């Protein structure tokens, strides 16, 4: 449960009380949605052409 709460709070900045008032299934659903959003963002980043001057990639 701590992992779910921390994960949601980190990404959505919801309060502890808001997150704890959810049922476990709802928290899991939000964790899955956050993960989906991150996967989509990571895929978008991979579509960018490599920049030889970008030393951080």
HELIX and SHEET records of a PDB file:
HELIX    1   1 UNK A    2  UNK A   12  1                                  11    
HELIX    2   2 UNK A   16  UNK A   20  1                                   5    
HELIX    3   3 UNK A   24  UNK A   47  1                                  24    
END                                                                             
